[in-house]
């Protein structure tokens, strides 16, 4: 299937997002791909992911200032 789409796949196992955040891993992969003239076309998470890891990535990519997940994430108020 990857060959049909003319793409490659990078697969990793994240063991501690506090040490190496998801966004840092993606940015390193994108930088290495760019060295070869390749673009990242998508990402996928398989399995369960801590909400904090996703919030950290959202904060990074959206450049959120003064964001408080405890106060501003809807699910934190209804769960």
PDB file as gemmi writes it, atoms N, CA and C in Angstrom:
CRYST1    1.000    1.000    1.000  90.00  90.00  90.00 P 1                      
ATOM      1  N   UNK A   1       0.820  -1.189   0.000  1.00  0.00           N  
ATOM      2  CA  UNK A   1       0.000   0.000   0.000  1.00  0.00           C  
ATOM      3  C   UNK A   1       0.869   1.260   0.000  1.00  0.00           C  
ATOM      4  N   UNK A   2       1.941   1.294   0.766  1.00  0.00           N  
ATOM      5  CA  UNK A   2       2.813   2.459   0.783  1.00  0.00           C  
ATOM      6  C   UNK A   2       3.487   2.661  -0.567  1.00  0.00           C  
ATOM      7  N   UNK A   3       3.874   1.559  -1.203  1.00  0.00           N  
ATOM      8  CA  UNK A   3       4.518   1.651  -2.506  1.00  0.00           C  
ATOM      9  C   UNK A   3       3.570   2.232  -3.542  1.00  0.00           C  
ATOM     10  N   UNK A   4       2.299   1.862  -3.478  1.00  0.00           N  
ATOM     11  CA  UNK A   4       1.303   2.393  -4.412  1.00  0.00           C  
ATOM     12  C   UNK A   4       1.180   3.908  -4.285  1.00  0.00           C  
ATOM     13  N   UNK A   5       1.381   4.425  -3.097  1.00  0.00           N  
ATOM     14  CA  UNK A   5       1.257   5.866  -2.854  1.00  0.00           C  
ATOM     15  C   UNK A   5       2.604   6.582  -2.965  1.00  0.00           C  
ATOM     16  N   UNK A   6       3.671   5.819  -3.239  1.00  0.00           N  
ATOM     17  CA  UNK A   6       5.022   6.360  -3.368  1.00  0.00           C  
ATOM     18  C   UNK A   6       5.439   7.130  -2.110  1.00  0.00           C  
ATOM     19  N   UNK A   7       5.226   6.494  -0.957  1.00  0.00           N  
ATOM     20  CA  UNK A   7       5.596   7.109   0.315  1.00  0.00           C  
ATOM     21  C   UNK A   7       6.368   6.114   1.171  1.00  0.00           C  
ATOM     22  N   UNK A   8       7.044   6.633   2.163  1.00  0.00           N  
ATOM     23  CA  UNK A   8       7.748   5.810   3.149  1.00  0.00           C  
ATOM     24  C   UNK A   8       7.062   5.991   4.494  1.00  0.00           C  
ATOM     25  N   UNK A   9       7.344   5.095   5.399  1.00  0.00           N  
ATOM     26  CA  UNK A   9       6.738   5.151   6.728  1.00  0.00           C  
ATOM     27  C   UNK A   9       7.815   5.144   7.791  1.00  0.00           C  
ATOM     28  N   UNK A  10       7.646   5.986   8.793  1.00  0.00           N  
ATOM     29  CA  UNK A  10       8.501   5.997   9.972  1.00  0.00           C  
ATOM     30  C   UNK A  10       7.638   5.541  11.131  1.00  0.00           C  
ATOM     31  N   UNK A  11       8.099   4.554  11.865  1.00  0.00           N  
ATOM     32  CA  UNK A  11       7.337   4.029  12.993  1.00  0.00           C  
ATOM     33  C   UNK A  11       8.204   4.093  14.243  1.00  0.00           C  
ATOM     34  N   UNK A  12       7.622   4.598  15.325  1.00  0.00           N  
ATOM     35  CA  UNK A  12       8.352   4.687  16.587  1.00  0.00           C  
ATOM     36  C   UNK A  12       7.445   4.247  17.727  1.00  0.00           C  
ATOM     37  N   UNK A  13       8.042   3.892  18.827  1.00  0.00           N  
ATOM     38  CA  UNK A  13       7.319   3.632  20.070  1.00  0.00           C  
ATOM     39  C   UNK A  13       7.703   4.725  21.054  1.00  0.00           C  
ATOM     40  N   UNK A  14       6.720   5.489  21.477  1.00  0.00           N  
ATOM     41  CA  UNK A  14       6.958   6.539  22.470  1.00  0.00           C  
ATOM     42  C   UNK A  14       6.838   5.906  23.851  1.00  0.00           C  
ATOM     43  N   UNK A  15       7.843   6.115  24.680  1.00  0.00           N  
ATOM     44  CA  UNK A  15       7.805   5.527  26.015  1.00  0.00           C  
ATOM     45  C   UNK A  15       7.667   6.571  27.115  1.00  0.00           C  
ATOM     46  N   UNK A  16       8.087   7.811  26.849  1.00  0.00           N  
ATOM     47  CA  UNK A  16       7.978   8.842  27.877  1.00  0.00           C  
ATOM     48  C   UNK A  16       7.867  10.211  27.212  1.00  0.00           C  
ATOM     49  N   UNK A  17       6.641  10.667  26.996  1.00  0.00           N  
ATOM     50  CA  UNK A  17       6.427  11.950  26.325  1.00  0.00           C  
ATOM     51  C   UNK A  17       6.894  13.124  27.169  1.00  0.00           C  
ATOM     52  N   UNK A  18       7.108  12.920  28.461  1.00  0.00           N  
ATOM     53  CA  UNK A  18       7.639  13.996  29.302  1.00  0.00           C  
ATOM     54  C   UNK A  18       9.105  14.269  28.994  1.00  0.00           C  
ATOM     55  N   UNK A  19       9.825  13.236  28.581  1.00  0.00           N  
ATOM     56  CA  UNK A  19      11.234  13.386  28.222  1.00  0.00           C  
ATOM     57  C   UNK A  19      11.359  13.900  26.791  1.00  0.00           C  
ATOM     58  N   UNK A  20      10.624  13.298  25.877  1.00  0.00           N  
ATOM     59  CA  UNK A  20      10.633  13.699  24.473  1.00  0.00           C  
ATOM     60  C   UNK A  20       9.191  13.873  24.017  1.00  0.00           C  
ATOM     61  N   UNK A  21       8.707  15.102  23.954  1.00  0.00           N  
ATOM     62  CA  UNK A  21       7.310  15.343  23.578  1.00  0.00           C  
ATOM     63  C   UNK A  21       7.012  14.912  22.141  1.00  0.00           C  
ATOM     64  N   UNK A  22       5.759  14.603  21.873  1.00  0.00           N  
ATOM     65  CA  UNK A  22       5.333  14.191  20.534  1.00  0.00           C  
ATOM     66  C   UNK A  22       5.740  15.216  19.479  1.00  0.00           C  
ATOM     67  N   UNK A  23       5.525  16.493  19.774  1.00  0.00           N  
ATOM     68  CA  UNK A  23       5.838  17.524  18.780  1.00  0.00           C  
ATOM     69  C   UNK A  23       7.327  17.569  18.472  1.00  0.00           C  
ATOM     70  N   UNK A  24       8.156  17.274  19.445  1.00  0.00           N  
ATOM     71  CA  UNK A  24       9.610  17.273  19.215  1.00  0.00           C  
ATOM     72  C   UNK A  24       9.999  16.130  18.286  1.00  0.00           C  
ATOM     73  N   UNK A  25       9.412  14.971  18.504  1.00  0.00           N  
ATOM     74  CA  UNK A  25       9.680  13.824  17.633  1.00  0.00           C  
ATOM     75  C   UNK A  25       9.268  14.154  16.204  1.00  0.00           C  
ATOM     76  N   UNK A  26       8.070  14.701  16.032  1.00  0.00           N  
ATOM     77  CA  UNK A  26       7.597  15.037  14.690  1.00  0.00           C  
ATOM     78  C   UNK A  26       8.493  16.074  14.031  1.00  0.00           C  
ATOM     79  N   UNK A  27       8.893  17.081  14.768  1.00  0.00           N  
ATOM     80  CA  UNK A  27       9.751  18.114  14.186  1.00  0.00           C  
ATOM     81  C   UNK A  27      11.112  17.545  13.773  1.00  0.00           C  
ATOM     82  N   UNK A  28      11.652  16.615  14.546  1.00  0.00           N  
ATOM     83  CA  UNK A  28      12.924  15.987  14.172  1.00  0.00           C  
ATOM     84  C   UNK A  28      12.768  15.124  12.924  1.00  0.00           C  
ATOM     85  N   UNK A  29      11.662  14.399  12.832  1.00  0.00           N  
ATOM     86  CA  UNK A  29      11.402  13.582  11.644  1.00  0.00           C  
ATOM     87  C   UNK A  29      11.232  14.481  10.421  1.00  0.00           C  
ATOM     88  N   UNK A  30      10.492  15.576  10.569  1.00  0.00           N  
ATOM     89  CA  UNK A  30      10.298  16.507   9.456  1.00  0.00           C  
ATOM     90  C   UNK A  30      11.625  17.118   9.007  1.00  0.00           C  
ATOM     91  N   UNK A  31      12.485  17.457   9.947  1.00  0.00           N  
ATOM     92  CA  UNK A  31      13.781  18.043   9.608  1.00  0.00           C  
ATOM     93  C   UNK A  31      14.656  17.043   8.863  1.00  0.00           C  
ATOM     94  N   UNK A  32      14.665  15.808   9.332  1.00  0.00           N  
ATOM     95  CA  UNK A  32      15.470  14.781   8.654  1.00  0.00           C  
ATOM     96  C   UNK A  32      14.910  14.497   7.262  1.00  0.00           C  
ATOM     97  N   UNK A  33      13.605  14.430   7.138  1.00  0.00           N  
ATOM     98  CA  UNK A  33      12.986  14.205   5.827  1.00  0.00           C  
ATOM     99  C   UNK A  33      13.338  15.346   4.874  1.00  0.00           C  
ATOM    100  N   UNK A  34      13.303  16.570   5.365  1.00  0.00           N  
ATOM    101  CA  UNK A  34      13.605  17.734   4.527  1.00  0.00           C  
ATOM    102  C   UNK A  34      15.029  17.676   3.987  1.00  0.00           C  
ATOM    103  N   UNK A  35      15.937  17.119   4.770  1.00  0.00           N  
ATOM    104  CA  UNK A  35      17.323  16.969   4.284  1.00  0.00           C  
ATOM    105  C   UNK A  35      17.383  16.133   3.018  1.00  0.00           C  
ATOM    106  N   UNK A  36      16.405  15.254   2.835  1.00  0.00           N  
ATOM    107  CA  UNK A  36      16.343  14.372   1.673  1.00  0.00           C  
ATOM    108  C   UNK A  36      15.334  14.868   0.632  1.00  0.00           C  
ATOM    109  N   UNK A  37      14.798  16.063   0.852  1.00  0.00           N  
ATOM    110  CA  UNK A  37      13.826  16.612  -0.083  1.00  0.00           C  
ATOM    111  C   UNK A  37      12.464  15.946  -0.003  1.00  0.00           C  
ATOM    112  N   UNK A  38      12.142  15.432   1.165  1.00  0.00           N  
ATOM    113  CA  UNK A  38      10.891  14.700   1.374  1.00  0.00           C  
ATOM    114  C   UNK A  38      10.023  15.485   2.351  1.00  0.00           C  
ATOM    115  N   UNK A  39       8.702  15.419   2.153  1.00  0.00           N  
ATOM    116  CA  UNK A  39       7.764  16.100   3.041  1.00  0.00           C  
ATOM    117  C   UNK A  39       6.946  15.075   3.820  1.00  0.00           C  
ATOM    118  N   UNK A  40       6.663  15.371   5.065  1.00  0.00           N  
ATOM    119  CA  UNK A  40       5.759  14.543   5.866  1.00  0.00           C  
ATOM    120  C   UNK A  40       4.346  14.853   5.390  1.00  0.00           C  
ATOM    121  N   UNK A  41       3.602  13.797   5.028  1.00  0.00           N  
ATOM    122  CA  UNK A  41       2.252  14.001   4.489  1.00  0.00           C  
ATOM    123  C   UNK A  41       1.159  13.636   5.485  1.00  0.00           C  
ATOM    124  N   UNK A  42       1.523  13.030   6.596  1.00  0.00           N  
ATOM    125  CA  UNK A  42       0.514  12.682   7.589  1.00  0.00           C  
ATOM    126  C   UNK A  42       1.139  11.979   8.772  1.00  0.00           C  
ATOM    127  N   UNK A  43       0.355  11.888   9.819  1.00  0.00           N  
ATOM    128  CA  UNK A  43       0.784  11.182  11.018  1.00  0.00           C  
ATOM    129  C   UNK A  43      -0.362  10.310  11.505  1.00  0.00           C  
ATOM    130  N   UNK A  44      -0.035   9.369  12.352  1.00  0.00           N  
ATOM    131  CA  UNK A  44      -1.044   8.462  12.894  1.00  0.00           C  
ATOM    132  C   UNK A  44      -0.619   8.049  14.294  1.00  0.00           C  
ATOM    133  N   UNK A  45      -1.578   7.957  15.178  1.00  0.00           N  
ATOM    134  CA  UNK A  45      -1.337   7.420  16.513  1.00  0.00           C  
ATOM    135  C   UNK A  45      -2.074   6.098  16.597  1.00  0.00           C  
ATOM    136  N   UNK A  46      -1.359   5.054  16.976  1.00  0.00           N  
ATOM    137  CA  UNK A  46      -1.954   3.731  17.154  1.00  0.00           C  
ATOM    138  C   UNK A  46      -1.970   3.445  18.650  1.00  0.00           C  
ATOM    139  N   UNK A  47      -3.116   3.115  19.164  1.00  0.00           N  
ATOM    140  CA  UNK A  47      -3.222   2.821  20.593  1.00  0.00           C  
ATOM    141  C   UNK A  47      -3.635   4.049  21.384  1.00  0.00           C  
ATOM    142  N   UNK A  48      -3.497   3.941  22.678  1.00  0.00           N  
ATOM    143  CA  UNK A  48      -3.919   5.005  23.589  1.00  0.00           C  
ATOM    144  C   UNK A  48      -2.809   6.034  23.779  1.00  0.00           C  
ATOM    145  N   UNK A  49      -3.220   7.270  23.963  1.00  0.00           N  
ATOM    146  CA  UNK A  49      -2.280   8.372  24.144  1.00  0.00           C  
ATOM    147  C   UNK A  49      -2.722   9.216  25.330  1.00  0.00           C  
ATOM    148  N   UNK A  50      -1.803   9.589  26.197  1.00  0.00           N  
ATOM    149  CA  UNK A  50      -2.182  10.468  27.303  1.00  0.00           C  
ATOM    150  C   UNK A  50      -2.679  11.825  26.783  1.00  0.00           C  
ATOM    151  N   UNK A  51      -3.765  12.326  27.365  1.00  0.00           N  
ATOM    152  CA  UNK A  51      -4.307  13.622  26.960  1.00  0.00           C  
ATOM    153  C   UNK A  51      -3.251  14.715  27.072  1.00  0.00           C  
ATOM    154  N   UNK A  52      -2.427  14.657  28.105  1.00  0.00           N  
ATOM    155  CA  UNK A  52      -1.395  15.676  28.299  1.00  0.00           C  
ATOM    156  C   UNK A  52      -0.450  15.744  27.098  1.00  0.00           C  
ATOM    157  N   UNK A  53      -0.117  14.594  26.505  1.00  0.00           N  
ATOM    158  CA  UNK A  53       0.773  14.579  25.342  1.00  0.00           C  
ATOM    159  C   UNK A  53       0.141  15.320  24.169  1.00  0.00           C  
ATOM    160  N   UNK A  54      -1.161  15.147  23.977  1.00  0.00           N  
ATOM    161  CA  UNK A  54      -1.859  15.829  22.889  1.00  0.00           C  
ATOM    162  C   UNK A  54      -2.013  17.319  23.177  1.00  0.00           C  
ATOM    163  N   UNK A  55      -2.299  17.649  24.420  1.00  0.00           N  
ATOM    164  CA  UNK A  55      -2.426  19.061  24.792  1.00  0.00           C  
ATOM    165  C   UNK A  55      -1.088  19.774  24.621  1.00  0.00           C  
ATOM    166  N   UNK A  56      -0.005  19.128  25.024  1.00  0.00           N  
ATOM    167  CA  UNK A  56       1.324  19.723  24.844  1.00  0.00           C  
ATOM    168  C   UNK A  56       1.593  20.017  23.371  1.00  0.00           C  
ATOM    169  N   UNK A  57       1.210  19.089  22.497  1.00  0.00           N  
ATOM    170  CA  UNK A  57       1.409  19.286  21.060  1.00  0.00           C  
ATOM    171  C   UNK A  57       0.538  20.421  20.539  1.00  0.00           C  
ATOM    172  N   UNK A  58      -0.705  20.486  20.995  1.00  0.00           N  
ATOM    173  CA  UNK A  58      -1.593  21.579  20.583  1.00  0.00           C  
ATOM    174  C   UNK A  58      -1.028  22.922  21.031  1.00  0.00           C  
ATOM    175  N   UNK A  59      -0.541  22.985  22.257  1.00  0.00           N  
ATOM    176  CA  UNK A  59       0.045  24.229  22.765  1.00  0.00           C  
ATOM    177  C   UNK A  59       1.230  24.658  21.906  1.00  0.00           C  
ATOM    178  N   UNK A  60       2.057  23.698  21.515  1.00  0.00           N  
ATOM    179  CA  UNK A  60       3.243  23.997  20.715  1.00  0.00           C  
ATOM    180  C   UNK A  60       2.859  24.498  19.324  1.00  0.00           C  
ATOM    181  N   UNK A  61       2.037  23.736  18.616  1.00  0.00           N  
ATOM    182  CA  UNK A  61       1.722  24.076  17.232  1.00  0.00           C  
ATOM    183  C   UNK A  61       0.804  25.283  17.106  1.00  0.00           C  
ATOM    184  N   UNK A  62      -0.059  25.500  18.070  1.00  0.00           N  
ATOM    185  CA  UNK A  62      -0.962  26.653  18.029  1.00  0.00           C  
ATOM    186  C   UNK A  62      -0.344  27.882  18.687  1.00  0.00           C  
ATOM    187  N   UNK A  63       0.839  27.713  19.274  1.00  0.00           N  
ATOM    188  CA  UNK A  63       1.552  28.790  19.955  1.00  0.00           C  
ATOM    189  C   UNK A  63       0.649  29.476  20.982  1.00  0.00           C  
ATOM    190  N   UNK A  64      -0.024  28.642  21.766  1.00  0.00           N  
ATOM    191  CA  UNK A  64      -0.958  29.150  22.766  1.00  0.00           C  
ATOM    192  C   UNK A  64      -0.220  29.863  23.887  1.00  0.00           C  
ATOM    193  N   UNK A  65      -0.742  30.990  24.270  1.00  0.00           N  
ATOM    194  CA  UNK A  65      -0.190  31.750  25.387  1.00  0.00           C  
ATOM    195  C   UNK A  65      -1.178  31.712  26.543  1.00  0.00           C  
ATOM    196  N   UNK A  66      -0.666  31.574  27.736  1.00  0.00           N  
ATOM    197  CA  UNK A  66      -1.494  31.572  28.949  1.00  0.00           C  
ATOM    198  C   UNK A  66      -2.594  30.519  28.899  1.00  0.00           C  
ATOM    199  N   UNK A  67      -2.300  29.378  28.311  1.00  0.00           N  
ATOM    200  CA  UNK A  67      -3.289  28.309  28.195  1.00  0.00           C  
ATOM    201  C   UNK A  67      -3.259  27.453  29.448  1.00  0.00           C  
ATOM    202  N   UNK A  68      -4.414  27.166  29.998  1.00  0.00           N  
ATOM    203  CA  UNK A  68      -4.541  26.313  31.177  1.00  0.00           C  
ATOM    204  C   UNK A  68      -5.516  25.191  30.846  1.00  0.00           C  
ATOM    205  N   UNK A  69      -4.991  24.012  30.571  1.00  0.00           N  
ATOM    206  CA  UNK A  69      -5.829  22.881  30.169  1.00  0.00           C  
ATOM    207  C   UNK A  69      -6.865  22.535  31.225  1.00  0.00           C  
ATOM    208  N   UNK A  70      -6.519  22.696  32.484  1.00  0.00           N  
ATOM    209  CA  UNK A  70      -7.478  22.388  33.548  1.00  0.00           C  
ATOM    210  C   UNK A  70      -8.699  23.293  33.488  1.00  0.00           C  
ATOM    211  N   UNK A  71      -8.514  24.511  33.031  1.00  0.00           N  
ATOM    212  CA  UNK A  71      -9.620  25.467  32.967  1.00  0.00           C  
ATOM    213  C   UNK A  71     -10.248  25.565  31.581  1.00  0.00           C  
ATOM    214  N   UNK A  72      -9.474  25.278  30.524  1.00  0.00           N  
ATOM    215  CA  UNK A  72      -9.935  25.587  29.181  1.00  0.00           C  
ATOM    216  C   UNK A  72     -10.251  24.379  28.300  1.00  0.00           C  
ATOM    217  N   UNK A  73     -10.044  23.178  28.777  1.00  0.00           N  
ATOM    218  CA  UNK A  73     -10.423  21.986  28.017  1.00  0.00           C  
ATOM    219  C   UNK A  73     -11.795  21.546  28.501  1.00  0.00           C  
ATOM    220  N   UNK A  74     -12.751  21.541  27.597  1.00  0.00           N  
ATOM    221  CA  UNK A  74     -14.143  21.258  27.935  1.00  0.00           C  
ATOM    222  C   UNK A  74     -14.301  19.956  28.703  1.00  0.00           C  
ATOM    223  N   UNK A  75     -13.657  18.895  28.229  1.00  0.00           N  
ATOM    224  CA  UNK A  75     -13.809  17.586  28.860  1.00  0.00           C  
ATOM    225  C   UNK A  75     -13.381  17.584  30.321  1.00  0.00           C  
ATOM    226  N   UNK A  76     -12.481  18.447  30.691  1.00  0.00           N  
ATOM    227  CA  UNK A  76     -12.064  18.530  32.091  1.00  0.00           C  
ATOM    228  C   UNK A  76     -13.178  19.041  32.996  1.00  0.00           C  
ATOM    229  N   UNK A  77     -14.191  19.636  32.423  1.00  0.00           N  
ATOM    230  CA  UNK A  77     -15.307  20.162  33.210  1.00  0.00           C  
ATOM    231  C   UNK A  77     -16.514  19.237  33.222  1.00  0.00           C  
ATOM    232  N   UNK A  78     -16.548  18.267  32.303  1.00  0.00           N  
ATOM    233  CA  UNK A  78     -17.724  17.394  32.231  1.00  0.00           C  
ATOM    234  C   UNK A  78     -17.427  15.958  32.611  1.00  0.00           C  
ATOM    235  N   UNK A  79     -16.166  15.622  32.787  1.00  0.00           N  
ATOM    236  CA  UNK A  79     -15.818  14.242  33.163  1.00  0.00           C  
ATOM    237  C   UNK A  79     -15.756  14.084  34.661  1.00  0.00           C  
TER     238      UNK A  79                                                      
END                                                                             
